[in-house]
Amino acid sequence: MDMSFSFFLRQLVTNPALLITVLLTLGVICVNGITDAPNAIATCVSTRSLDVNLAIVMAAVCNCAGVVVMTMVNSTVAMTITNMVNFGEDTSIALVALCAALFSIVVWSSFAVSIGCPTSESHALIAGLTGAAVAIRGGFSAINSAEWMKVVYGLIFSVVLGFLSGYLSCKLVAWTCRDMDRRKTTGFFRYAQIGGAAAMAFMHGAQDGQKFMGVMLLGICMVNGSSNTQGVQFPLWMLLLGSAAMALGTSIGGKKIIKSVGMDMVRLEKYQGFSADMAGAACLLGFSIFGIPVSTTHTKTTAIMGVGAVKRLSAINFSVVKDMVMTWVMTFPGCGIIGFLIAKLFMMLFHG
């Protein structure tokens, strides 16, 4: 199978469906960098451990590294995404369906923003792929239930483990430092939290970057005549392209999200921010190793809530929980239906 950059460029010129798929994938990765990546550095900025502009640069670099390094070492998250549904053996039709799935993310996200509904690009990707595959195959036989169950596990575990790990991490740190001079520990945790934020940014790239890289890899496989990515390795040029798109998105935006996640939800001290960052990064590493795609935003925010619960439950802004539940309730059926309809429309237009 030809995975060279020169073959990729030739196919972009001659295959409009692949061109649209690649542009949409890179666009969604960039948007993910704008909307989700700032969560990784929100706590270290809110506790004034690091200037916001320096934090954004650090996040961009670490996101980039996470995409490249983790995908080369362990690409199971990407493989879960590509094996979650079956678009069929006709690769020309399958590529149109893949294009429709990505287009549905744009439509859903635009609609969700217009009505003020919180959304997740990761969940929208999963829903869009599922809806498009069902439309093309004409039924739920298009869904690989074993792989799709990993998504369900991710929904549950990202919230439960995120909260518990944040709570336990904060308790452990507080107990360890209980007899220490607070002035000295504050100085230590300022730098420790920068390291924790870097780890979170790295794991954000490792999780979210892999998801969308898997889609791009599947598109290249389809133009090579293969309907799946089995046995195919990620070429370095693809990882660099995706990581550059995420780094660009991270460098563009984030100050509003940093305020929302790091300041509005729970007021944190430096040791608490460190606890939340390390707890979130550890959870994401575990999910990545086992190939479970999760929302990095939900993992980090529930870790912050767990840290907040150490103080008292009233310290948590529970409207964030409502937003997460609304994201699940709305995104999966909403984006799934849009993916189904757009796939049907694209089939009539391009394969009528």
Salt bridges, closest charged atoms under 4 A:
GLU147 OE1 - LYS150 NZ 3.68
ASP179 OD2 - ARG178 NE 3.89
ASP181 OD2 - ARG183 NH2 3.29
ASP208 OD2 - HIS204 NE2 3.29
ASP208 OD1 - LYS211 NZ 2.73
ASP264 OD1 - LYS259 NZ 3.22
GLU269 OE1 - ARG182 NH2 2.20
ASP277 OD1 - LYS300 NZ 2.87
